[in-house]
Structures are given as structure tokens and as C-alpha cells.
């Protein structure tokens, strides 16, 4: 199963909104074939492994990180070929939460005399597909907030200079994250300040859908994001009221002509930022309907504050650089009004700390305070 997990990760960034799945076939104590889900819309791991098997797999054990599917979709059901090839036993990491499967694959295999055991390295297999498990159960993208800060909690100097708080290793890891998530979200402030590309610069990486929150459609037509919108999928989300003005409709038409998809949301939370009237909860619902299963937030303190206040953040990657910036006016990763008491603070569970060159990364999952029970 550990080898199956290794194989599954090879599909990272190419299977969304499907899960990453790996499969290993063992006979007489030998691995006789293996495979993984390589790309959305193509054969699943089990079928790849069985079709590439160089010898008769009859009676063999099949290890797979997720329950074999039992329905026709873009590909035939994996249970069908497992039965056809006379596999003897099937060992599963996780039962598939997809309502179209949800134990149905196990039931069919057992009805055909195949021994099935589930829960093998269950936690590791579930962790691998945390995005899929969240998306399939909620219909909304799994949202991760990523930021880099100094050892004293600043994301830039008071002057705005922020290059670079972390080193090359940490920045390389960020591009790996961009490969992992389907979409990357930033506020208009980041676009106006940095004119970023927000693409994945990893070899064989897949560019995420770029999503810009821009309530008043201030994004420049000459920005890198707009100029490359015909090459990299790009969404600009604005406030509903902006499109009720002639200037707003004209700008939206110009963006659409450049290849940008323009979305709008009802009025969101009050605030003093340009994206404050983009309702992030509503936006996440719209993105989920577009099969965007995961979003990486790479913005400044204002959009981070709005994301946490909206309760949409499911995971945090906090990179900490070995530098002290200081300054009362230097921004921190999360701005806004913040929690009024510690009881209302967002806490992180399941913390892990890893090194990234001379920097470190703190990863955790938000638990919202009791004044956010509506989330």
C-alpha cells in the first residue's frame, strides 16, 4: 500500500477533480504490475495496472489506495476488469465517499467471490486525497491559505518591499503547491502592486486557474494576467453592483474579449478593501460548480483577513523566514479587525513543522472560534 501511495502522488496536479489513486498487483510475493490514475478522463489506476500486467494476474492480490469504482463515467468501472481478470483479493486504503460508489465497489467484488479488506493505511490514504474528500462531500473547493512571513510576523516592510522574506527552496515549494491546487486566488491589491503571473513554474507543472477578486474591476488590461488570459484560464470576480454600471459592463466586456471569465457575487462583508464586496463563500460555490476542487490563496493581509472571516480556509501553509523586519506599520499576514477575544481566534490543529532550506513551514488546519459557529 505504501508503494501504491507513492504511485498515486505521481498524478498530482493532473487528476483534479478526480482523486489521486495508485495500484499495485502482487502474486506469489512479487509485484507483477502497478499503475496510477495519470490524468482526469483517462483510465483509473486499477485498469492501468491490469492492462499493463505482463503475466496472468488470476488469483493475485490487488492493493489500491481508494475503493474501485463501480459505475460508468468517462471510463468503464474498475470492478468490471478486476472481476474479469480473476483477482483473488483486494486491499483498499479508503472507501470512496463519492455517492456513486460509497461501498458499492466493495459490495460488487464480494458478490463475485473476491475477498476485500479496507482500511489499509487508511489515514495516509485519506490525507493524500484531502482535497477530493472535501470537494465530493461539500461541493466546494478545498481552500488553502499560503503566506510567507518574517520571524517577527511581518509579510513586508512598512515601505512595501517584500523580496525576499524566504529563500529559493521555500519559493520552489510554493510552485509545487501551485501544481497541486486547481486554482490560485489573489486580491486586486496584489495584482496592482506586483503585476504577478500566478503560474506554475515547475517542470511538467500544470498552471492553476487564476482567480482575482476585484470588486470594482480595476485590473489593468495591460497586466500580465489579462495579457495571458488566452493562454492560462483566468477568472475575475467582481461585485454585482459593479456590473450594474455602464463603465463596469464595458470593462467586463473588454476582459471577456481578452479571454477572461468574469463572475460576480452579491454584496459580501463590509470592509475598506477593494475586494470587500466580493462574497467569498458565494464565489467558492460558483468555483465548485465549475469543477474547481481546490484553491490556493496567495494574497496580502486584506484578502487573507476576508478569507478567514468568511470561514472558507481549510488549511494553512505559513512559511517563516529567518529575518526580523520590525516596524509598527509593517503588515502582518492577516489584517482586518481580527478576533475581539482569544475565544474568537482561529486556531490551527494537527500542526506540522518542516524545513525549507534555511526557512521553515508551519502547516495546520483552522478551527474557528466560538464566535464563528455559523461557519
N, C-alpha and C positions, 0 to 999 in steps of 0.2 A: 504493500500500500504506500510505503514511503517513496518507492520508485514511481508509482502512479501519480503521486503528488508532484514529484519533480517534472514528470511529463506534462501534467496539467498546466503548470506555470509557463510552459513554452508557448501556450496560446494567448498569453497575456496581451491585452490590447486589441485582439482580433476577433474575439468571440462575442463581445457585447451585442445585444443584451442577453445572450446565452451565457451559461456558466463555463468556467474552465474545467475540463474533465480529462483525467488520464486513465489509461487502462493497461494492465499487464496480464498476460496469459502464461500460466505455469503448468508444466506437465512433467511428471517424473522428477520433480525437484529442479527443473530447468526452466528458465524463461524462454519461451519459444516464439513470442511475439509481443509487441507493445505498440501503443498508439495514443493519440490525444486529439481533442477537438481543436482543429487547426484554424478554422475560420467560420464566422457566422454564415449559415446557409449551406455549409458543406457537411460531409459525414461526421457523425459523432465518434468519440474515442473508441467505443466497443467495436463499431463496424470497421473503422480503420485498422484496428489491431487484428481482427479476424480475417479481413480481406488480404492483409499482408502476411498472414501466417504461412510459413514455408513448409509446414507439416500438418498432418491431420490433428485438429485440436479436440477430437472426441474424447470425453472423459476428463478434460483439463479443468484446472481452476482458473476463474477469471476474477481479477481484482479491479474494481473501478471506484473512483472517488465519489461518484454520485449515482443514485439509482438509475438503471437503464430505462429509457423512455418506452412507452407502450402505445404511442399514438402517431398517426401520420401528420407530419408538418412539412417542413422544407425537405426532410429526408424520411425514409421509412423507419419504423420503430426498431430500436436496438434489441428488444426482446425477441423479435422475429428471427434475427440472424443468430442470436445466442442459442435459441431452440434448434434452429436448422443445423447448426454446427455441432450439436450434441455435447455442449459444455456440461461438465458434471456438477460443479459447484460455483456459486457466485458470491464473492465477498464485497460488500458495499460500505463505503465511508458514511454517506448521508442518504437518508430517504429524500427524494425530490419534493420540495414544497409546492411545486407547480401543481395547481388543481387538476391539470390534465394527466398527471402521473400520480403523485401523492400516495405511494404504496401500491398503485396498480401494477407497476412493473414487477414488484416482488410477488404479488399475487399470481400473475400470469406464469412466471417462471416456476413457482412452486406447483401450480396446477399441471405443469408439464414434467413434473418429477425432478426438477432441478433443486438441489439444496441451496438455500440462500441464508446468509448471515449478514446482518447490518451492524453499523456502529463501530467499524474498524477505523481507528484513529479519527473518531467522529469529530472531535473538537478541531483538529488540524484541518480536516476537510471542510468543515463549516467556515473556519476562518479564511480559508483560501477563497471562498465564494461569498464573503460577507456582502458584497455588492448585490449579487444575484438574489440571495435570501431576502435582503431588504426590499429590493425592487419588486420581486414577484409577490411579496406579501402586502406591500403598500401601494404599488403603482407609481411611487415617487422615486426620484433618483437618490442614491446614497450620496450624501454630501460631506466632503472633507474640506476643512479649512487649513491652509498651509501658510505659515509665515516664518520669516527669519528675524530674530531679534538679538540685540546685544546681551551681554551677561547682566546688564542692569535694566533690561526690559524695554529697550528702545528699538524702533524699526528704521529710524533715520535720525540725522542730526536736526537741530532746530532749523537749519538752513534748507533742509530737504534732501541733502546729499545722503545716499544710502549704499553706494557702490564701493566696496562690498562688505557687508557685515559678516558673511560666511565665505568659506573658501571654495575652491573648484570642486572638491569632492561632494560637498553638500549641494552645490548647484547642479552637478551631474545627477544626483539622486532626484532632484526636483523634476528633471526632464524624464526620468524613469516614471515618476508619478504621472506626468502628463501622458505618458504612454498607457498607463493603467486605467485612467479615468476617461469616460466618453466625452465629457465636456469640461471646459475651463472657464470660470466666471470671474469677471473683474468689473469694477465700477468705472464710470466715465472719468473720475478723477485720476485713476491710474493711466488711462489712455491719454488724457491731456498732458499729464506730467511726463510720461516716459515713452509714449508712442511705441508700445511693445508689439511684437508679432504674436505672442502667446501660442507658439507652436512647439512641437516636439522635435528636438534636435538629436535624438538618439538614432543610431543606425537601425534601420528596419522599424523605426517607430511609426506610429500612426498619429497624425495630427488630431487632437481633440476638436470637437465643435467649440468655437469661440463664442462666448455669451457675454454681452456687455449690457449692464444696467445703466440706462441713460434716459432719465425721466423726461428731459426736455430736448432730446435729440441734438445734443451739442457735439456729437462726434464729428470730427473734420472729414470731409470727403477725401482729403489728401493723406489721411492717416494710413499707416501700414496695414491696419486691419481692414479698412474699406478697400484699399487698392488691391488686396489679395483675396477678397471675398469670393472671387470667381474660382479660386484655387483651393481654399480652405473653407469648409462650411462655417458660416458666421451668422449669429443671431444678435440683433439689438432689440432689447426690451425697453419699451417706453411706457409713460403713463397714459392712460386712456384719454385724459383731458388734453394732452398734447396733440393728439390726432383729431381733436375737435376744432383745432385752429387751422387756417389756411396755410400758414407757414409750416406747421407740423406735418400736414398732409403732403406738402410739396417736398419737404426733406425726406419723409418716408418713401415717397416715390423715387427720389434720387438714389436712396440707399438700395431700394429694391432693384433698380436698374443696374446697380453695381454688383448685384449678386447677394445682397444681404437680406436675410429673412427678418422682417420687422414684426415683433409681437407686442402686445400691450396687456396691461393688467389694470384692474380697478385701483383706486387710490389705496396706497398702503399706509404704513405708520407715519405719523407726523415726524418731522425732523428738519434739520437745517442743511442736509446734503442734497446733491442733485439727483441722487437715486432714491431718495426717501419715499417717493410716491410710487415706486415700483413695488408691488406686493410680492415678496419673495416666495411666500407659501403658494400663491396662485401661479407664479412663474414655474415653480417646481412641478406643480400638477401638469402644466402645459408641456414641460420638457419630458415628463414621464410618458405622456400620450404620444410624444414623438419618438419613443423608444430610446431616449437618452437615459441610461440606467444609473449614471454616476456623474457627479460634478465636483471638480476641484476648484475651490475658491482661492484665487491669488490676487488679492486686492489690498487696499490700505485699511487703516483703522476704522474708517467710517462704514465701509461695506461689511467688514467683519462684525462691527457692532450691530448692524442691522440684521445680519445673518443669525447671530446668537440671540438677539431679541426676538426674532421670528421663530426660533427653535428649530431651524432646519438643519443645523450642523450635527452630523452623526459621528465624526471623527476629527481629531486634531493632530496635525504634524507641526510641532513647534521646534524649529531649528534655532539653536543657541550658539552664537559666535563668541569666541574668546576675545571680546573687546568691550571696553567701557566707554559709553558716549557721554552720559550725563546731560544736564540741561532740563530745567523745569518745562520748557516749551517743546522739547523733543517728543515726537509722538510715540505712543505705545501701540502694540498690535491691535487692541480692541478699544475703540473710542466710545463716543456716545455718553449717555448719562451713567451707565453702569448700574450695578446692583446697589440698592439702597441699604442692604444689610447683608451680612455673611450668609444668612439663611436663604437669601435670594441669589447667591452667587452660583455660577455654573462650575460644577466640579468635574474632574476627569477621573474615570475609573479604568482599571486594567492598564495602568501605566507601564510603559516600557521605555528604556533609555538605551540608545545605541550611539556609537561614534560615527562621525562622518569626517574623516581626516582629522583636523585639529578642532573641529566643532562637534556638537552632539545634537541628537534629535530626540525630543520627548514626544511620545505618541500616546494618545488616550482617547476615551470615548466620553462625550459630555453627559452629565446627569444634571438636569436643570433643577434649580432651586424651587422651594415650595411656593414661591410667588409666581411660578410659571407652570402651575398644574394644568393650565388649559392646553399646553403643548402636546 
